Amino acid sequence: MSFNALSVVPRVGRPADRQDLIVQEIREQIIAGELLPGNRLPTREEIGIKYGAGTNTVQRALDRLRLDGFIKSSGRHGTHVSSEPPHLTQCGIVFPTSPRATENWGGFYAAFNNEALRLQNTQERKLKFYYDVNKDPSKDDYQMLLSEVLAHRLGR
């Protein structure tokens, strides 16, 4: 599971800027169904004019959306909403303990985890696993889950 600090929305420790606003509004349009999978986004120039942003700012915003899986760039054919945006194709499975914690990892968790792993490759949805999230908010899986939820990269 990879974690990209650029994907966290909004970026921590600074006020929202134009880049964050572009990312937020395009992401919200995709999630709300205003921009459907396969729809073409406005050109970079049109986005820049709408938000009063320069070329680099627009490109960085689109790069963040692309890294998060919301859009695909097709060269001269433009930029389109991904055919598999994360909020429609990714599900999180959260466990209160870790498989390594054998004293708390009962038969139910083991069976559920094994079945989810088996189904992972046969489903249209991608499954992401988060372990040991309720004990310590500083744990990596807790932070990754929080990042995914805040960025709307998991289905509802």
C-alpha positions as CSV (number, residue, x, y, z in Angstrom):
1,M,0.0,0.0,0.0
2,S,1.6,3.3,-1.0
3,F,1.1,6.6,0.8
4,N,1.6,9.9,-1.1
5,A,1.8,12.9,1.1
6,L,0.8,15.1,-1.8
7,S,-2.6,13.4,-1.9
8,V,-3.7,14.6,1.5
9,V,-6.4,17.3,1.1
10,P,-6.0,20.0,2.1
11,R,-2.3,20.1,2.6
12,V,-1.6,20.3,6.4
13,G,-0.1,23.5,7.9
14,R,-1.1,26.0,5.3
15,P,-4.2,27.7,4.1
16,A,-6.0,26.4,1.1
17,D,-4.5,27.9,-2.1
18,R,-5.6,27.8,-5.7
19,Q,-4.1,24.3,-6.2
20,D,-6.1,22.9,-3.3
21,L,-9.2,24.7,-4.6
22,I,-8.8,23.2,-8.1
23,V,-8.3,19.7,-6.7
24,Q,-11.2,20.0,-4.2
25,E,-13.7,21.3,-6.7
26,I,-12.9,18.9,-9.5
27,R,-12.8,16.0,-7.1
28,E,-16.2,17.1,-5.7
29,Q,-17.7,17.3,-9.2
30,I,-16.5,13.8,-9.9
31,I,-17.8,12.4,-6.6
32,A,-21.2,14.2,-7.1
33,G,-21.5,12.7,-10.6
34,E,-21.4,16.0,-12.3
35,L,-18.3,14.7,-14.1
36,L,-18.8,11.1,-15.0
37,P,-16.2,8.5,-15.9
38,G,-14.9,9.2,-19.4
39,N,-16.0,12.9,-19.4
40,R,-13.4,15.3,-20.7
41,L,-12.2,18.0,-18.3
42,P,-11.7,21.6,-19.4
43,T,-8.3,22.4,-20.9
44,R,-5.5,23.4,-18.6
45,E,-5.9,27.0,-20.0
46,E,-9.6,27.0,-19.2
47,I,-9.0,25.8,-15.7
48,G,-6.3,28.4,-15.2
49,I,-8.6,31.2,-16.3
50,K,-11.5,29.9,-14.1
51,Y,-9.3,29.8,-11.0
52,G,-6.9,32.6,-11.8
53,A,-4.1,30.1,-11.6
54,G,-0.9,29.8,-13.5
55,T,0.1,26.8,-15.7
56,N,2.3,25.2,-13.0
57,T,-0.5,25.5,-10.4
58,V,-3.0,23.9,-12.7
59,Q,-0.6,21.1,-13.7
60,R,0.2,20.3,-10.0
61,A,-3.5,20.1,-9.2
62,L,-4.1,17.8,-12.1
63,D,-1.1,15.7,-11.1
64,R,-2.6,15.3,-7.6
65,L,-5.9,14.2,-9.1
66,R,-4.2,11.8,-11.4
67,L,-2.1,10.3,-8.6
68,D,-5.3,9.8,-6.6
69,G,-6.8,8.0,-9.5
70,F,-9.6,10.5,-10.3
71,I,-8.4,11.5,-13.8
72,K,-6.3,10.2,-16.7
73,S,-4.3,12.3,-19.1
74,S,-4.5,11.2,-22.7
75,G,-1.9,13.6,-24.3
76,R,-3.4,15.6,-27.2
77,H,-6.8,13.9,-26.6
78,G,-7.2,15.8,-23.3
79,T,-7.7,14.9,-19.7
80,H,-10.7,12.7,-18.7
81,V,-12.3,11.4,-15.6
82,S,-10.9,8.0,-14.9
83,S,-13.0,5.0,-15.9
84,E,-12.5,3.6,-12.4
85,P,-12.4,6.6,-10.0
86,P,-11.4,5.5,-6.5
87,H,-14.6,6.5,-4.8
88,L,-16.5,4.0,-7.0
89,T,-13.9,1.2,-7.1
90,Q,-12.0,1.1,-3.8
91,C,-13.3,-0.2,-0.5
92,G,-11.5,-0.2,2.9
93,I,-11.6,-3.1,5.2
94,V,-10.7,-2.1,8.7
95,F,-9.6,-4.4,11.5
96,P,-9.3,-3.3,15.1
97,T,-6.2,-5.5,15.6
98,S,-3.3,-6.9,13.6
99,P,-3.0,-10.5,12.4
100,R,0.3,-10.5,14.3
101,A,-1.6,-10.0,17.5
102,T,-2.6,-13.6,17.8
103,E,-4.2,-13.2,21.2
104,N,-6.8,-10.8,19.7
105,W,-6.9,-12.2,16.2
106,G,-9.8,-14.7,16.6
107,G,-11.3,-17.1,14.1
108,F,-13.8,-14.5,12.8
109,Y,-11.1,-11.9,11.9
110,A,-8.9,-14.6,10.3
111,A,-11.7,-16.0,8.3
112,F,-12.9,-12.6,7.2
113,N,-9.4,-11.5,6.3
114,N,-8.8,-14.7,4.3
115,E,-12.1,-14.4,2.4
116,A,-11.5,-10.7,1.6
117,L,-8.0,-11.5,0.3
118,R,-9.4,-14.3,-1.9
119,L,-12.1,-12.0,-3.3
120,Q,-9.7,-9.2,-3.8
121,N,-8.6,-10.4,-7.3
122,T,-12.1,-11.5,-8.4
123,Q,-14.1,-8.3,-7.8
124,E,-14.4,-5.1,-9.7
125,R,-13.8,-3.2,-6.5
126,K,-10.3,-2.9,-5.1
127,L,-10.0,-3.8,-1.4
128,K,-7.6,-1.9,0.8
129,F,-6.8,-3.4,4.2
130,Y,-6.1,-1.4,7.4
131,Y,-5.0,-3.2,10.5
132,D,-4.7,-2.1,14.2
133,V,-6.5,1.2,13.6
134,N,-8.3,1.6,16.9
135,K,-5.4,1.4,19.4
136,D,-3.1,4.2,18.4
137,P,-4.0,7.1,15.9
138,S,-0.2,7.5,15.2
139,K,0.0,4.1,13.6
140,D,0.6,4.0,9.8
141,D,-2.6,2.2,8.8
142,Y,-4.7,4.6,10.9
143,Q,-3.0,7.6,9.2
144,M,-3.4,6.0,5.7
145,L,-7.0,5.3,6.3
146,L,-7.6,8.9,7.5
147,S,-5.8,10.2,4.4
148,E,-7.9,8.0,2.1
149,V,-11.2,9.1,3.7
150,L,-10.3,12.8,3.7
151,A,-9.4,12.5,0.0
152,H,-12.5,10.5,-0.9
153,R,-10.4,7.6,-2.3
154,L,-12.7,5.0,-0.7
155,G,-16.2,4.1,-1.6
156,R,-19.1,4.8,0.7
